[in-house]
Amino acid sequence: MSTDQIERPDALPVRVPLVQVETGLLKSWQMMRENVLSIIPEVATREKIVSGRTGKRWHMIMDPATIRHVLLDRLEDYPKSDVTKNLLRPAIGESLFIAEGAHWRWQRRTAAPAFSHRNVLGLAPVMTAAAERSASRIAQAGPRAVNLLDEMITTTFDVIAEVTFSGDGSFDREAVHRAIEAYIDEAGKISLLDVLGVPDWVPRPGRVMSLQAMSGMKEAADAAIEARARQGPGTLPDLLDLLLAGEDPKSGRRMDTGELRDNLLTFIVAGHETTALTLAWSLYLCAFDQGVQERAREEAQQVLPGRAATGEDVVRLPYLRQIVEEALRLYPPAGIVSRTAQKADVLCDTDVRPGDTVMIPIYALGRHRALWRDPDSFDPDRFEDRKAIDRYAYLPFGDGPRICIGASFALQEAVIILATLLSRFRFTPVRGRDPKPVMIITLRPQGGVWLQAEEL
């Protein structure tokens, strides 16, 4: 089916209503507690920079060249913001996601080989098996509507648990899953103390209440890591085996149990949550636009005659990947990232002072009028030629030295699962059950993604 034969829906997929007028400190905090993205001004989809003050000075940048300056050229001068660190440190410690400077560099060098193309491809059979189990569960639901958000969270958690601990029974999957969900639901909400810049040693009530569950999860992870270190790797090394064997090529340093645990928990949290959301939004969009779904199904069925997708199939499923990439543009899991300026600087002719918060609103960047044609529309064809897209206009995985270490893992997993499901089911929306995009830590479809799944 050619592009001009595809029927496009007249309506637009769901989106966040961006703020039209400036709000005060208390109102902004209340809005952030409900949906972080609601503080993004609508003008951020048209301008290069927007500045203001909410407790402290802040700047949102939407200019690709300026974003490159912050994420690449002046990386050391723009570390992750204190608010970001305060939200996540109780769960993932000083892992790759939070660490700065030399402490981040040696961890990145040590972990990078585990995410080589060869190793990621070697983990693909786990993804294929999880896609098969997901298809079976959806088929068993029969004609009833299925919450594909819950199903994708289950599926991707199966994948990350298997590639992390090889399903050896040393880790209580359900307990870990519950602890992560509790932390995201409550502890991730921004405290007024964060907005005011109060030091992180002052307790945040929501985070204090969630620490008990996180503490138990960390103890279980430590025990599993130490047991594996004694037993040695299995026949097929998993992510824990690869990290246990990892060594910083410069210093020869290896991660201790605490460092391994914090990084494994980072991969577990990020590795299943973000991919699950990408898949849930991709399925919502395919149900929203039946023409796109049919074209994707034709590609999948041609490549996968009656079987699940494998790692080797991914390169032969370019349109499926384009759908995933377009879903990431419209609904990036990390809808906004923030940095704290360490030195005076000038961004887009605007003075930046030390201590100012510099935000990159990934959600607004992906819908910027100057960077994208019909930016609120769902159009996977815009990713047919990736070279035509400025790499700093599209940042679902960040960029620069701190680009997400698991990006290739996530894309491979998403394409394998999406292709398998679209080859076997036709998904249609459930009237009146459109999801609402809400970001606390990640951009979730509030209310779930409820779809009818017709087995083919």
Protein Blocks (a to p, Z undefined) as FASTA:
>chain_A
ZZklpccdfbdcddddddfbdcdfklmmmmmmmomklmpcfklmmbmbdcddehiacddd
fbfklmmmmmmmmmmmmccdfklmmmmmmmnmjafklmgcjllmmmmmmmmmmmgmklmm
mmmmmmmmmmmmmmmmmmmnmmadcdfklmmmmmmmmmmmmmmnoonopacfklmmmmmm
mmmmmmmpccfklmnopafklccfklmmmmmmmmmmmmmmmmmmmmmmmnopafbdcfkl
mmmmpccfklopacdfklmmmmmmmmmmmmmmmmmmmmmmmmmmmmmmmmlmmmmmmmmm
mmmgoiacdfklmmmmmmlmmmmmmmmmmmgfblbccdddfbdcdeehiacdehiacddd
fklmmmcfklpghklbccfklmmpmmlpcfklpcfnogajklcfklmmmmmmmmmmmmmm
mmmpccdddehiaccdddfkbccdehiaadddddZZ
